[in-house]
Amino acid sequence: MTASKPQGQFPRLPQQVKNLAGALADFLADGCTTASEETYRQRLEICQTCEHRRGQRCVKCGCRLRWKARGRAFQCPLGKWPAR
């Protein structure tokens, strides 16, 4: 039986690296396009009230929110951001 991850703990470093690599691959495939200012602000507003936000990072993926919200291809791991 495996122990569940305590609430509020970031993923282990190898998982964070995997999450980042996948997000960067999506960003490159999208031509390194950034989100519009409106989309960027909407994403950060959603993250501001999320129970999985710890400081400026997401507990689910480990990403820094202000960076992740900027890339058009990036997605919320919980599906909370609107479709682009």
N, C-alpha and C positions, 0 to 999 in steps of 0.2 A: 504494500500500500504506500502510495507516495503522499508526502505532506503537501497540502495546498499552500499557495502563495499567500502570505499574510496581506490583509487589506493595506493598500498604500505603499507597497514595496515595488520598486521598479523591476522589470525583467532582469534576469542574469545578463551579464555582459555579452556572452556569445549570442543570446537572443536579440539583444539590442543591435549588435553588429549586423545580424541577419536582417532585422527590420529595416535598418538604414540602407543596407545594400539593395534590398528590394525597392525601397522608395526611390533611391537614386537611379536605379535602372528604369523605373517608370518615368522619372523626370527627364532622363536622357532620351528615352523613346518619344517623349512629348516635345522634343526640341528645346529643352531647358526653358520652357515657357513659364513665366510667373503668373500668378493669379492677379486679377484686376484688384485695384485698391478696395473696391466695394466687397468683393469676395473675401479678400484678406481680412477685412474688418469683421465681416459676418462670421468667419471661422473663429477668430479670436474671441468674439462675443459668446459664441457657443461654448468654447473651451473655458471661458471665465466662470461659467456656472456649473461646469461638469464636476461630478463627484470624484473623477479619476485624475483631476489636475492637482499636482503638488508643486507649488511654486510656479516656475515657468516651464514645467515638463509634464508630459502625459505618463501616468503610471502604467497604462496598458502597453504602450510601445516603447517608452523611454525617450521619445524625441523631445527636443526643445520646440515649444509651441510656436514661437514667433518665426522660426525657420520653416517648420513644417507647413504652417498656414500659407506661406509665401509661394510654394511651388504648385502650379495648376494641377499637375497629375497626382499630387499627394492626397491621401485620403485619411479620414478619421478611422481608427481601428474599430470603432463602435458604430460606424455608419451615421454619425450625427451631422456631418457636414452635408449641405445640399449638393446634388449632382452638378458637375460643372457644365 
